[in-house]
Amino acid sequence: MTELNVAIIGHQFMGKAHSNAWRQAQTFFDLPAKPVLKVACGRREEPLKAFAENWGWEETETDWRKVVERDDVDIVDVAVPQNLHHDVAVAAAKAGKHVFLEKPMSLSLAEAEEMLSVAEAAGVVHYLNHNYRRTPAVRLARQLIDEGEIGRIFHWRGAYLQDWISDPSFPLTWHLQADKAGSGPHGDLNSHSIDLARYLVGEIDSVCAMTRTFIEERPLPSEGAATFKGGTSGTETGKVTVEDAAFMLASFANGALGSFEASRFATGRKNYNTFEIYGSNGALLFNLERMNELEFLSKKDGDGRQGFRTILATEASHDYIANWWPPGHIIGYEHEFVHAVVDFVDAVANKTAIAPNFADGVAEMRIIAAGLESAATGQRVTV
């Protein structure tokens, strides 16, 4: 079997999720090529070596530029903060490497457009990892929409709510700095909702948004505090330069209306990613915290019998499920990443496209940028 040597840049939260996916994909799915965990890259050598040993990466490297230039690397998996996405992805594509990129795509629309241009010119497979597209229940939603079960779509209502920075003592990690993250939950969380809305409803043509930063100064983090946890160092503080919450209204090209709520201050919400879609013939509801389920209402049921039914998307007929467990045996968050790796390897091996790719990322960044512009100006903005 053909082997594809993978290099991963980054070894924190997403590095772990991606590493697990590269390992599990070849165990549960019949792949056209075998991924080889060749080299892991990170800034700090000691935790990097522990990460590589734990997940089975053959080698380590602290300079990502050396990694992307290696002749024995076929795929570069980018799992670092957004401020590095552009440079790593562009260098990797120019070196002829296929790029598996964590979302959001970049710090700016201009960066995203260059990334797309370089990747297309290089002829490499480029993928933007919006993993929720590969949840079987979400795929079922798309199937029902495509089959006309919902009819004409009138409304999209999306919300992605968390509370992990609501404590004022939470440190000023990179997520809260515009030069590293680009924006706050509007880019981080709303990007997921925007991707799902484009996947399920259609293109967005105008937006109106508002943002708010509730805590403007935070303690500086201790050395290495780069994830959702991490201690502080003394009493020195720094300025938060991204929003803490973002709400956006949207008009779709097909006439539907939408709303997007994203917050890291929704007390009690840990990873509440939901959408509701209302159409002329029915409706769909999804909640990531119950990710194996899709709620579906059909007007075909007639008066007096209509109601939301809960479909457990664990039958072999649902996308990806036949490779996992018997019906009723649920899957989890990590499986979506496995599904992404499966589809990515298939695209590389068979020289086909995969979605969402960098073109989708550019379209998404246009919407994100329009939302931030609207919040800054108080005006409705055309995408």
N, C-alpha and C positions, 0 to 999 in steps of 0.2 A: 504494500500500500504506500502511496505517496505520503511523505511527511511534510508538514508545514511548521517551521520553527517560529515560535512566538516570543516576543520580547514585551514585557510589561513595564511601563513607566509609572511608578507610584505603588505604594504598598500599605496605604491606610485602609479606610473603610471600603472604598471601591476596589482597591487592589485585592482585598480578600474576596469580595463578591465575584470579581472577574476570574481570579485564580481558581476558585471552586468550580466556576462554569467551564473553564478550559479542561479541568480534570474530569468532571462528570459527563460532559457531552459525549465523549468517546466511549464511556462505560454504558450509557443507556440508549444511545442512538447509533445506527449504522451510518457512519460518516464516509464520504468519498475520499477523505484524506485524514491523516492522523495528526492532531496538534501535538507539538512537542514543546514543553515548557523550558525554553532554552535559557533565557536570561531575565533577571529581575533588576530593576534600576530604581535607586532612591538616593537621597542626599546623605543620610546617616548610616554609616557602614554597619554598626552593631545591630540595630533593629532590622536592617535590611537582610542581613545574613540569617537572622532568626526567622524572618518571614519566608525567605527562600527555602530554608530547610523544612519548615513546617508544611509548605504547600508543594514542594517538589520541584522548584526551579533549579536547573542545573548549575547556573552561574549567577554572579552578582556584578553590578557595575554602578558606580556613582556618577558617571557622566553620560547623560542621555544622548549627547551628540555622538559619542563613540558607538552607542548601541544602534542608532538608526543607520549608521554607515557600515555595519557589519555585513559581510557577504553571506553569512550563515543565518540571517534573520529574514523571514518572509513577511511576517505580520508584526506591526507595532500596535500594542494596546495602550491607549493613553488614558490613565486614571489618576491624573494630577489636577490641582486647582486650575480654574479657567484661564488664568493669566499665562499659563504655559501651553494651552491647547494649540494656539496658532503656530507657535514656533516649532513645536514637536511634530505636529501633523504635516506642516509644510515641508519640513526637512525630511520626514519619513517618506512622503509621497515623491519628493524629488529624487530620493534614493531608491525608488521603485518598490517601496513596501506598501502592502495593503494596510489600511488604517481602521482600527476599531476604536472609536472615540466616545468617551463618556460625555453626557450632556451637562449643562448647556454648552453649545458649540464653541463660543468664544466670548471675548470681552465686548466686541462690537460687531456691527453689521459689516463694516469694512473688512475686518479680519475674516469673518465668515465667507465673504465673497472671494477673497484671495485664496482661502483654503479650498473652496470648491473649484476655482479656476485651476489651481496647481494640480489637484487630484485628478481632474478630468484630463488635463494635458498629459499627465503621467500614465493614464490608463489603468490606475489601480482601483481596487474595490475600496469604497469608502462608506463607512457606516456610523451613524449617530445613535448611541444606545439609549433610546427611549424604551426601556424594557417592558413597560406596562402594555405596550401593543401586543406583546407575546404572552399575555395572560389568556388562557383558554376562554374564560368568561367574556373578555373583551372581544376576542375573535368571534365568539358567538353573537355578540351584539352587532358586529359588522356584517355577519352572515344574515341576520334577521333584517337589517336595514337594506342590504343588497337584494333580498328576496321580496321587498316591498311590504313587510309585515308592519312597519311603523308608518308607512305612507309618506306624505310630505312632512318634512321636519319643520316644526315651528320654533322650538326652543331648545337651547343647550344651557344647562346650569352646571358649572364645574366648581369644585372647591377642593383646595389642598391645604389642610390646616395642621400645624404642629405647635408645640409649646416649649421647645427645648432651650430657647433663649429668653424666656419671660422673667427669669431670675436676674435682677440687676447685677449680681455678683458673677454671672457667667462671663468668662474672659473674652477679650477682643481677638478672636481667632480670625483666620483669613476669610471666613465666610462673611464677615462683617466689614470688610474693607474693599472699597470699589476698585482699587487698583489690582486686586487679586481675584475678586469674585464678579466684577462687572456690576452686578446689582444684587439685591437681597432675594426674598422669596418670589419676586416677580420673575426673575430669571431662573432661579433654582426650582421653584415649585410650579409657578404658572407655565413654565416651559413644558412640563409634563402634560398639564391640562390643555395647553394650546396644541400639542402634538396629537393628543387623543381627539380633540375637537376637529382638527383637520382630517384625521384618519376616518372619523365616523360621520361628520356632518359636511365638511367642505371648507373652502377657502374663506378667509376673513378679509373684508375690504375696508373696514374702518373701526376705530376704537375710541373709547373715552375712559380715562382712568384717573385714579387718585392713589397716592401712597402716603405713608406716615412712618416716621421714626419715633418710637416711644421712649427709648433710652439712648441718649446721644453720647454718653461717655461710659466706658467700661474698663475694668482692670486689665492691664497687659498680661498676656498669658506667660506661663512658665515655659522653659525650653522644651520644644517638641510637642506642645499642646496644639495639635492641628486638626483634631476631630471634634465630635460632638461632646467630648469630655475634656478635661484638662485643667490643671490648677492655675492659680494666678501667682504673680510674683510681687510681693509687697503692696504698696498703696498707689503706685504709679498707674495712671490711666491714659487711654487714648480715645480718639474720636471715632465713633461709628459713622461710616460714610455710605451706607446703603440703607434702604428702607426696611422696616420691620414687618410691614403689611402692605399689600397692594390689592386693590379691587378694580376690576376692569369690565366695562360693557363692550359688546362687540356686535357688529353687523356682518352677517355672512353674505357671500356673493349670491347664494341661492335664495336669499330673502329671510332666512332664519335669524333670530336674535339670540345672543348669548351673554352669559355672565361668568366671570372668573374671579374667585376669591382665593387669595394666598396669604397666609399669615404664619409667623413663628411665635405668635402671642395668643393663640387660641387655647386657653387653659384647659387642660385635660385631654387635649387631642395630641396623639403621638405621631400618627402617620395617616391622617384621615383624608384620603384621596378618593373623591366621589364624583360621579357625574349623573345627571338626569337628562334624558332626551324625550321630548314630547312631540308627537306627530299626529297626523290626521287619522291614522288607523290604530295607533297604539303608543306605548311608552316603554322606556328602558331605564333601569336604575342599577348603578354599580357602586360598590364600596370596597376599596382595596383591603380594608381590615376584615372583610368577609370575601376574599378574592376568588374563592371557588364558586361563588353564587352570582347569578344575574337575575334581577327581577324584571318581569315582562308582563305587560298588560296588553290585551288584544281586544279591539272593539268587535271582532268577529264573535266573541262570546255572547253578545247580545245583552239587552237591558235585563237587569236583575241578576246577571251572572258574571258581570265584569269585576275584575279584581286583580291585583298584582300576584302573579304566581312566582315562586322562587325556583329557578332551575339550577340544579347542582351540576356544574359543567365538569363532570369527571367521567363521562362515558367515553369509550374508545373512539366514538365518532367526533368528539371534540378535538380541536387541533392540539397536537403534541401528546395528548393524554395516553394514547395506546402504548407509549414507550415507558410509562411510569407504573402506576399501580392499578388494581382492579377498581371498578366503579365504586364511588363513595369514599375512597381513600384519597384524602385531599393532598394537594401540593402546596408549596409555600413561596415566599418572596424570592428565594434563591433560584427557583426553577425558571423564572422568566429570563434570567441571565444565561442559563443553560440553553434555552430555546434560541436566544440571540446568537450564541456561539454556533449552534447547529446550523442556523440559516446563513451565518457569515461564512463558515467553512464551505458550505455548499456553493455559495456565490463565488468564492475564490477558486474552488476546484473546478467549477463548471463555467467560469468566466461570465457570470451573469450579474445583474444589479441586485441590490438589496435595499429595502426601505425600513425606516427612514434613513436617507443618506445625506450627504452634505448639501444637496439641493433643497431637501426638506429643512435642513438646518438653517439655510439662508432665508427661506420663507418664514421660518419661525422667528429668526432674529429680527426680521423686518417688523413683525407683530410686537415683539418685546420692545424694540426701540420706539415704535409708535406709541406704545403704552406709556413708556417713560417720558416721551415728549409731551403727551397729553397731560400727564400728571404735573409736569413742570409748567405748562402753559395754561392749563385749565380749559383747553380747547379740544374738540373732537379732531382726530387725526386720521387722514386717509392712509391706508397701508400701501 
